[in-house]
């Protein structure tokens, strides 16, 4: 299934084809098979979640086993998980997600360095962090609140509103980029 179709299946607006660009770099390529034909033991996992603690809660044991078995993995965090709070809150959640990665890989904090930088992806500045064979991308979109209405501090933006057409763009809460569509 092409990533674009996956994004639509997940209910994401077509403007977030960025997920595909992050993974494949092209709108026309297909998702790679989970198992590589050249190396049947090699796997590559892609985890797309709304918040920084979702994979740990819902599939932490499975992801940890796969990473410990040598799988490479890319994590894409769509929202900042900010709950309408300040940057201390959402930055702490990002740090927690990265520390979870170390636990999943059965590493101690000094064993595998965490390398973070801003990368340019399809004209968007995104935070990328590397730990061993994992990559994490933090899109830092505003948390939509439980009802999808968003929060006042971020002009009531939400992915739900973007998807249903109530807004035409959504800005990352760190001010680095915005998405249209």
BELHUMO-V709343 format. One record per residue. N is the residue number from 1. SS is DSSP state (@ for helix, = for strand, . for the rest). PHI is phi in degrees with one decimal (none if undefined). D_CENTER is the distance of its C-alpha to the mean C-alpha in Angstrom with 1 decimal. Layout:
BEGIN
n=(N:N)
ss=(SS:SS)
phi=(PHI:PHI)
d_center=(D_CENTER:D_CENTER)
END
This chain:
BEGIN
n=(1:2:3:4:5:6:7:8:9:10:11:12:13:14:15:16:17:18:19:20:21:22:23:24:25:26:27:28:29:30:31:32:33:34:35:36:37:38:39:40:41:42:43:44:45:46:47:48:49:50:51:52:53:54:55:56:57:58:59:60:61:62:63:64:65:66:67:68:69:70:71:72:73:74:75:76:77:78:79:80:81:82:83:84:85:86:87:88:89:90:91:92:93:94:95:96:97:98:99:100:101:102:103:104:105:106:107:108:109:110:111:112:113:114:115:116:117:118:119:120:121:122:123:124:125:126:127:128:129:130:131:132:133:134:135:136:137:138:139:140:141:142:143:144:145:146:147:148:149:150:151:152:153:154:155:156:157:158:159:160:161:162:163:164:165:166:167:168:169:170:171:172:173:174:175:176:177:178:179:180:181)
ss=(.:.:@:@:@:@:@:@:@:.:.:.:.:@:@:@:.:@:@:@:@:@:@:.:.:.:.:.:.:.:.:.:.:.:=:.:.:.:.:.:.:.:=:=:=:=:=:=:=:.:.:.:.:@:@:@:@:@:@:@:@:@:@:@:@:@:@:@:.:.:.:=:=:=:=:=:=:=:=:.:.:.:.:.:.:.:@:@:@:@:@:@:@:@:@:@:@:@:@:@:@:@:@:@:.:.:.:.:.:.:.:.:.:.:=:=:=:=:=:=:=:.:.:=:=:=:=:=:=:=:=:.:.:=:=:=:=:=:=:=:=:.:.:.:.:.:.:.:.:.:.:@:@:@:.:.:.:.:@:@:@:@:@:@:.:.:.:.:=:=:=:=:.:.:.:.:.:=:=:=:.)
phi=(none:-60.8:-60.3:-57.4:-64.7:-62.0:-60.8:-66.7:-61.3:-75.8:86.8:-85.3:-67.7:-60.1:-65.0:-96.4:-65.1:-52.7:-55.2:-65.5:-62.7:-61.0:-84.6:-124.7:80.4:-151.9:-82.5:-106.5:-79.1:-92.6:-62.2:-67.8:-64.8:-61.8:-102.3:-77.1:-70.4:-80.9:-143.1:-58.9:-83.6:-84.7:-126.2:-131.8:-107.4:-124.0:-121.4:-111.4:-134.9:-78.2:-122.2:-71.2:-110.7:-67.2:-66.9:-66.0:-71.9:-95.8:-152.0:-56.7:-66.0:-68.4:-62.5:-60.0:-60.6:-68.7:-66.1:-65.0:-81.3:103.5:-66.1:-87.6:-146.7:-119.5:-113.2:-119.9:-100.7:-71.5:-104.7:-77.3:62.8:-77.1:53.4:75.6:-95.8:-81.1:-65.1:-58.6:-64.7:-74.3:-67.6:-64.8:-64.5:-62.5:-60.1:-62.5:-62.8:-68.8:-65.7:-61.6:-62.2:-62.8:-64.0:-59.4:-85.7:58.4:-113.3:-89.8:-48.8:-85.1:-68.8:-133.1:-67.1:-99.7:-116.0:-118.7:-158.1:-89.1:-119.0:-97.7:-131.2:48.7:67.8:-119.4:-88.3:-132.3:-77.8:-120.0:-127.3:-115.7:-139.7:53.8:-93.9:-114.6:-125.1:-125.1:-118.0:-110.4:-76.3:58.8:-77.5:-63.9:-64.8:-84.6:73.0:-63.2:-98.9:81.3:-81.1:78.7:-125.5:-55.3:-60.2:-124.1:55.0:56.1:-80.2:-159.4:-62.1:-61.6:-64.1:-65.6:-63.3:-90.3:87.9:-71.9:-130.2:-104.9:-153.0:-139.2:-105.3:-63.2:-74.0:-87.5:76.5:-78.5:-159.2:-142.9:-123.3:-120.9:129.3)
d_center=(18.7:17.3:13.6:15.0:16.8:13.9:12.1:15.5:16.1:13.1:14.8:12.7:15.1:16.1:15.3:11.5:12.7:10.5:8.2:11.5:12.5:9.7:10.7:14.4:15.6:17.8:18.1:21.0:19.9:19.2:16.5:18.2:19.9:18.5:21.7:22.9:26.5:27.6:26.5:26.3:25.1:22.0:18.7:15.3:12.5:9.2:7.2:5.2:5.8:7.2:8.1:8.2:11.1:10.5:10.4:13.3:15.3:15.1:14.9:15.3:18.6:17.6:14.6:17.0:19.8:18.0:16.8:20.4:21.8:20.4:17.5:14.9:11.3:8.0:4.9:1.5:2.4:4.8:7.8:9.6:11.2:14.3:16.8:18.8:19.5:19.8:17.6:19.1:17.4:13.8:14.2:15.8:12.9:10.6:13.7:14.0:10.7:12.0:15.4:14.4:13.3:16.9:18.4:16.8:18.2:21.4:21.6:23.3:21.9:24.3:23.8:20.6:19.8:16.4:16.2:14.1:14.8:14.1:13.7:14.9:13.1:15.3:16.9:13.9:13.5:10.1:9.9:9.6:10.8:12.8:14.6:17.0:15.7:12.0:9.4:6.4:4.9:5.3:6.4:8.8:10.2:13.1:13.3:15.5:17.9:19.0:21.0:18.7:21.1:19.0:20.6:23.5:22.0:19.5:22.1:21.1:18.1:15.7:13.7:16.6:19.1:17.6:17.5:21.2:22.4:23.3:21.6:21.2:18.5:15.9:15.5:12.9:14.7:15.2:17.2:15.9:15.1:15.5:14.8:17.8:18.5)
END
